[in-house]
Amino acid sequence: MKKEALTDAVKHPSHYTAHPSGIECHEITGLLGGNLSNVVKYVWRYDQKGKPIEDLKKALQYLEFEKKDFEGLGAEAIDKRTRVGIVKIDKVVKFEKNIFKRRIFERVAHFLVLNTISSFDQIETIIINKIKELENENN
């Protein structure tokens, strides 16, 4: 019994599987580039792991890495399989009740469709504002 619980905690942790869309986080992150997938991962779980500000700061760091990669490589280097992620992330957006997460996931979908760096700037602004809100709640 303990082995099953450990397997579930490793293979399907609740902070990645509890989304009302029925989509697990890895179904989207597996289709994205490494840095962008980490942005989605940290936003996905920020309110479930006990360190929301730290997770959102990590999301910002990976967003910065992604911006640098995008600026250096350009839109043509974006892996075509990320397009498949649009369908899944659209479903997540439809079911997402957390306004903050929905806004981030919408901006990720926007980037996947348009390949514009302005999407990154919008994601950054939304995350920074959420960090400030959480910090104010803690003070």
C-alpha positions as CSV (number, residue, x, y, z in Angstrom):
1,M,0.0,0.0,0.0
2,K,2.8,2.5,0.8
3,K,4.4,1.8,-2.5
4,E,1.2,2.7,-4.3
5,A,0.9,6.0,-2.4
6,L,4.5,6.8,-3.3
7,T,4.0,6.0,-6.9
8,D,0.9,8.3,-7.0
9,A,2.9,11.0,-5.3
10,V,5.7,10.6,-7.9
11,K,3.8,9.8,-11.1
12,H,0.6,11.8,-10.5
13,P,1.0,14.3,-7.7
14,S,-2.2,15.9,-6.7
15,H,-0.9,19.4,-7.3
16,Y,-0.6,18.6,-11.0
17,T,-3.6,16.3,-11.4
18,A,-6.5,18.1,-9.6
19,H,-7.4,20.6,-12.4
20,P,-11.1,20.5,-13.2
21,S,-10.4,20.2,-16.9
22,G,-9.1,16.7,-16.3
23,I,-5.8,17.6,-17.9
24,E,-2.6,17.0,-16.0
25,C,0.1,19.6,-16.0
26,H,2.6,17.3,-17.8
27,E,0.2,17.0,-20.8
28,I,0.9,20.7,-21.5
29,T,4.4,21.1,-20.3
30,G,5.5,18.1,-22.3
31,L,4.5,19.9,-25.4
32,L,6.3,23.2,-24.6
33,G,9.9,24.2,-24.6
34,G,11.8,23.6,-21.4
35,N,11.7,27.2,-20.0
36,L,8.1,27.9,-21.0
37,S,7.0,24.6,-19.6
38,N,8.6,25.6,-16.2
39,V,6.6,28.8,-16.3
40,V,3.4,26.8,-16.7
41,K,4.5,24.3,-14.0
42,Y,5.3,26.9,-11.3
43,V,2.1,28.9,-12.0
44,W,0.0,25.7,-12.1
45,R,1.2,24.7,-8.6
46,Y,1.9,28.0,-6.9
47,D,-1.1,27.9,-4.6
48,Q,-0.8,24.2,-3.7
49,K,2.8,23.7,-2.5
50,G,3.0,26.1,0.4
51,K,5.5,28.6,-1.1
52,P,3.4,30.7,-3.5
53,I,5.8,33.6,-3.7
54,E,8.8,31.4,-4.3
55,D,7.1,29.4,-7.0
56,L,6.0,32.6,-8.8
57,K,9.5,34.0,-8.6
58,K,10.7,30.8,-10.1
59,A,8.2,31.2,-12.9
60,L,9.5,34.7,-13.5
61,Q,13.1,33.4,-13.7
62,Y,12.1,30.8,-16.3
63,L,10.2,33.4,-18.2
64,E,13.4,35.5,-18.4
65,F,15.3,32.5,-19.7
66,E,12.6,31.9,-22.3
67,K,12.6,35.6,-23.4
68,K,16.4,35.4,-24.0
69,D,16.1,32.2,-25.9
70,F,13.3,33.5,-28.0
71,E,15.1,36.8,-28.8
72,G,18.2,34.8,-29.7
73,L,16.6,32.1,-31.9
74,G,13.4,33.8,-33.2
75,A,10.0,32.4,-33.9
76,E,11.2,29.9,-36.6
77,A,13.0,27.9,-34.0
78,I,9.9,27.3,-31.9
79,D,9.2,23.6,-31.9
80,K,6.1,22.8,-34.0
81,R,4.8,20.3,-31.4
82,T,4.1,23.3,-29.1
83,R,1.1,24.0,-31.4
84,V,-0.6,20.8,-30.1
85,G,-0.4,22.4,-26.7
86,I,-2.9,25.1,-27.8
87,V,-5.8,22.7,-27.7
88,K,-5.0,21.4,-24.3
89,I,-4.2,24.8,-22.8
90,D,-7.5,26.2,-24.2
91,K,-9.3,23.4,-22.3
92,V,-7.5,24.3,-19.1
93,V,-8.4,28.0,-19.6
94,K,-12.0,27.0,-20.0
95,F,-12.2,25.2,-16.7
96,E,-9.8,27.3,-14.7
97,K,-11.5,29.1,-11.8
98,N,-8.4,30.9,-10.5
99,I,-8.4,34.2,-12.4
100,F,-4.6,34.7,-12.1
101,K,-3.9,31.2,-13.5
102,R,-6.4,31.7,-16.3
103,R,-4.7,34.9,-17.3
104,I,-1.3,33.3,-17.4
105,F,-2.5,30.3,-19.3
106,E,-4.3,32.6,-21.8
107,R,-1.0,34.5,-22.4
108,V,0.9,31.2,-22.9
109,A,-1.7,30.2,-25.5
110,H,-1.4,33.6,-27.1
111,F,2.3,33.1,-27.4
112,L,1.9,29.7,-29.0
113,V,-0.5,31.2,-31.6
114,L,1.3,34.4,-32.4
115,N,4.9,33.8,-31.3
116,T,5.2,37.4,-30.0
117,I,7.5,38.5,-27.2
118,S,4.8,40.9,-26.0
119,S,3.1,37.8,-24.5
120,F,6.1,37.3,-22.3
121,D,5.9,40.9,-21.1
122,Q,2.2,40.5,-20.3
123,I,2.9,37.2,-18.4
124,E,5.7,38.9,-16.4
125,T,3.4,41.8,-15.4
126,I,0.7,39.5,-14.3
127,I,3.1,37.4,-12.2
128,I,4.8,40.4,-10.6
129,N,1.4,41.9,-9.6
130,K,0.4,38.6,-8.0
131,I,3.7,38.4,-6.1
132,K,3.0,41.9,-4.7
133,E,-0.5,41.0,-3.8
134,L,0.7,37.9,-1.9
135,E,3.5,39.8,-0.2
136,N,1.0,42.5,1.0
137,E,-1.2,39.7,2.4
138,N,1.7,38.4,4.4
139,N,2.5,41.8,5.9
